[in-house]
Amino acid sequence: MKNSPSILTPINEAVNFLELIQPEHLSKFRESYPELSEELKPGIIAGSEDYSSEFIKAKANIMLHTLERAINAVKIGSRKAAQRITWVNRIRTGSEILVLVGSSSVLGTINLANETPHILAAAITLIASCGSLLAKHTSRITSPKLGNINVAYTTLSTLVFETSELIKELKLALRFSLPLEDISDLISRGNQLMARVNKWDSQVLKI
């Protein structure tokens, strides 16, 4: 017996995202698609074994809505990451300049009896060191295992592109009523993409 499109097209990652971002919409989907009530519960991977085109198209519409919400969140995260990178680079540049000024001050005051220039140079170097530590701290993200702010920006930018392309494909598939197997494949890809979005979700909200 052929596997059910439902089992081949889980939407659990989309449901998990909506549960966090738009729980009210998830409730509306449960009302609109009672046949998907089990699959629209967080953590449920697959439910009914309905083969109808209405069933698969319902999942496609839910996935499309989720992707459109997700891309907005990821775009915001990407912009925030870019701003953070700019800020980190400015701090680092300022710290490097202070280190250079501090070193020049020390060289220029060697053999002088007055201790004030030495103290000033030491203070400048200390401030520069604090700046370097601040830049290092600022480049971190909530989950260090995911990398730093540069990794976050690259990953989020990639997710924006891939999500945008999949939204276009899914809209075309629904508009021109492509075969259920093709729509099912797009839903599966969407769920895999949402798994990656969910992995970075806390980063998107906290960057």
N, C-alpha and C positions, 0 to 999 in steps of 0.2 A: 504493500500500500504506500502511495506517495506521501511524503511528509507534508504536514499542514503548513501553509504559508505563515500561519500565526506563530508556530513554533520556530520557523526559520527567520521570523522577523520580530524579535523581542524589542520592546520599547522601554525597558526598565530604566535605562540611563536617562532617557528623556523625562520619564516620570520622576526620577530622583531629583533632576534639575528643577522641574516645575514645583515640586514639593517644597524646595528651598526658596525659589525666586517668586513663583506665582501660585501659591496653594489655592487661591480662589479660582483660578482658571482650571486647575486640576479638578476641582469639585464640579465645575461646569461641564467638563469633558465627561465626568462620570455620569452626569445627568443626561447629556446628549447621546452618549454611547454606552447604554447599560450593558450591552453585550461584551464590552471591554472592562467591566467593573473590576474584575479580578486583576487584570494586567495594569490597571491604573492605580494600583496600590503600591507604594514604595517597597522595593525589594523583590517584587514578583517578576520573574523572568518571562514566563510564558503562561498562557491560559487556554482559552477555548481553541477548538480545532475547526473553526468555520473557514470554508473555502471561498465564500462569496466575495465578489468584487467590492461590495459595500463595506465589508469588514476590513479588507486591506486598505481601501481608500480612507476609511476612518482613521486607521493607524498612520497613513501617510499625512493626513491633515494635521494630526496631533504632532507628528514629527516635524512638519513644516513650521507650525506655530512655535515649537520649542527651538528650532534652529534660528528662527528670526529673533526670538528673545535672547538666545545665547550669543548671537553675533554682536548684539548691542552691548552686552555685558563685557565680552572679550575686547571689543573696540575700546571701551572705557579703560579696561585694564592695560591695554597696549599703549594708550596715550599716557597713562599715569607712569608706566614703566619708562617710556621715553623721557618724560619730564624728570624722573628720578635719576636716570643716567646722566642727563645734562647737569643736574645739581651735583652729582658725585664727581663728575669731571671738573667742574668749577672748584670744588673743595680741594681736589687733588692738585690742580694747577696752582691754586693759592698756597697750598702747603709747600709745594716744591719751590716756589718763589721765596717763601719765608726761610726755607732751609738754606737757599743760596745767599740770601741777605745775612742770615745768621752766621754762616761760614765766612763771608767776606768781612763781617764786623770783627770776628775773632782774629782773622789774619791781619786786619788793619790795626789791631790794638796790642799785638804782641810786643812785649818789653816796655809797655807803658805802665807807669805806677798807678794811675787811676783805675780803680776796679769797676767803675760804673759801666764803661763800654762792655766789659766782660759779662757783667750781670745782665745788661740789655741783650747781648747776643745770646746768652743762655735762655733768656725769657722768650726771645723770638723762636729759638729752636724748639723750646717746649711747646709753644703755641702751634708750630708746624707739625710736631708729633701728634698733638691732640687733633689737628685737622685731618691727618692721615688716618687716625683711629676712627674719626667721625665718618670719613669717606668709606672706610671698610664696613662700618656698621650700617650705613645707609644703603650700601649695595646688597645687603642681605635681604632675604624674603622670609616669609613665615615658616616655610619648610625648607631648611638648608639642603636636604637630600635632593630637592628638585633643582638645585643650582643657585645662581645669584640673579641679580636684577637684569643682567645682560641676557642670560639664558631665558628668563621670563619674557623679555621683550621679543626675542627671536621666536619663541614658542607661540606666544599669543598672536604675533603677526602672521605666523603660518596658519594658525587656527582661524583667523579672520578670513584669509584667502580661501582655505578649504571649505569653510562653512558657507561662504558666499557662493562658491561654485556649486556646492551640493543643493543649496536653495534653488538656484536656477534650474538644475537638472530635475529636481522634484516637482517644481512648478510646471515645467514642460511635460513631464510624465503624466501629471494629472490633467493638464489642459488637453493633451492629445490622446488620452486614454491608452497609454502604452500597456502591453501585456502585464498581467499580474506578477509574473516572475521578475520583470524589470522593475516594477514599482517595489516589490518585496526586497529586491537587492538594494535599492536606494534607501529603503527604510533601515535595512541592516547596516549599511554604511553610515547612516545618520546616527544610529545607536552607538556604533563604534566611535564615531567622532564625538558624540556627547560624553562618552566615557573619558575621553581625553580632556574635554572641557571641564567635567566634574572634578578631575584630578587637580586642575588648576583653579577651581572655583574659589576656594578660600583665598588664593593669591589675587585673583581678579578683584575681590571685594576688599582686600586689605592692603594692596600695594599703595 
